[in-house]
């Protein structure tokens, strides 16, 4: 986090919405996004949340169907880093993830006062 904006603890939090069944160019879209963020951008503090159910853009409910062993649950990939690193990571997702599936907001790291 070398940029000046991050000096005061300011970060950009990014959340990417996907589905388990979505595929990227060579592997699952989730794995492709994780590889890009971890290898190329080395973003900090990345986590994947797996929903138990969700609505897609058409309003259809996506949930696990245990009887048919089908799983296309919603996923949310979330990370934070300096604004410059996060913006570069978002730009590199163009063509992989629709821009409408990416949210971001500014946040401030909590600091523990020195004892």
C-alpha positions in Angstrom: 0.0 0.0 0.0 2.4 2.6 -1.2 0.0 5.2 -2.5 -0.6 8.3 -0.4 -4.4 7.7 -0.1 -3.7 4.6 2.0 -1.4 6.3 4.5 -4.3 7.2 6.7 -5.7 3.7 6.7 -8.1 4.2 3.8 -8.8 1.2 1.7 -11.2 0.2 -1.1 -13.4 -2.8 -0.3 -14.5 -4.7 -3.4 -17.2 -7.4 -3.7 -17.7 -9.5 -6.8 -20.9 -11.5 -7.3 -20.7 -14.8 -9.2 -22.4 -18.2 -9.4 -20.6 -21.5 -8.7 -21.5 -22.9 -12.2 -20.0 -19.9 -14.1 -17.0 -20.7 -16.2 -14.1 -18.5 -17.1 -11.8 -18.9 -20.1 -10.0 -22.1 -18.8 -11.5 -23.0 -15.4 -14.3 -22.0 -13.1 -14.8 -18.3 -13.0 -14.3 -18.2 -9.3 -10.9 -19.8 -9.6 -9.9 -17.6 -12.5 -10.8 -14.5 -10.5 -8.9 -15.7 -7.4 -5.9 -16.5 -9.5 -5.9 -13.1 -11.1 -6.4 -11.2 -7.8 -3.8 -13.3 -5.9 -1.1 -13.7 -8.5 -1.2 -10.6 -10.7 -2.4 -8.0 -8.1 -1.5 -9.7 -4.8 -4.5 -8.2 -3.1 -4.7 -8.5 0.6 -7.4 -10.1 2.7 -9.5 -12.0 0.1 -12.4 -14.2 1.1 -15.1 -16.1 -0.8 -18.6 -16.3 0.7 -20.9 -19.1 -0.5 -24.6 -18.3 -0.2 -27.2 -20.9 0.7 -29.7 -19.3 -1.8 -30.1 -16.2 -3.8 -31.9 -14.4 -6.6 -30.3 -14.0 -10.0 -30.9 -11.1 -12.4 -34.1 -12.7 -13.7 -35.5 -13.0 -10.2 -35.2 -16.8 -10.2 -34.2 -18.4 -6.9 -30.9 -20.3 -7.0 -30.4 -22.9 -4.3 -29.0 -26.4 -3.8 -31.1 -29.2 -5.1 -30.0 -32.2 -2.9 -32.2 -34.6 -4.8 -30.5 -33.9 -8.1 -27.1 -33.1 -6.6 -27.1 -29.8 -8.5 -25.3 -26.8 -7.0 -25.3 -23.4 -8.6 -25.2 -21.3 -5.4 -24.3 -17.6 -5.4 -20.8 -16.6 -4.5 -19.4 -13.3 -3.3 -15.6 -12.7 -3.5 -14.6 -9.9 -1.3 -11.2 -8.2 -0.8 -9.7 -4.9 0.3 -6.5 -3.1 -0.5 -5.2 0.3 -1.1 -7.4 2.3 -3.5 -4.8 2.1 -6.3 -4.3 -1.7 -6.0 -8.1 -2.3 -5.8 -8.8 -0.1 -8.8 -6.2 -1.9 -10.9 -7.7 -5.2 -9.9 -11.2 -4.1 -10.9 -9.9 -2.9 -14.2 -8.3 -6.3 -14.9 -11.6 -8.1 -14.3 -13.1 -6.5 -17.5 -14.1 -9.2 -19.9 -14.4 -11.8 -17.1 -17.0 -10.3 -14.8 -19.8 -7.9 -15.9 -19.2 -4.5 -14.3 -22.7 -4.6 -12.8 -21.5 -7.6 -10.6 -18.8 -5.6 -8.9 -19.4 -3.3 -6.0 -16.8 -1.2 -4.2 -16.7 1.3 -1.3 -14.2 3.2 0.7 -13.4 2.1 4.3 -10.9 2.9 6.9 -8.8 0.3 8.8 -9.4 0.3 12.5 -6.3 1.3 14.4 -5.5 0.1 17.9 -4.2 3.0 20.0 -0.7 2.5 21.4 -0.8 1.5 25.1 
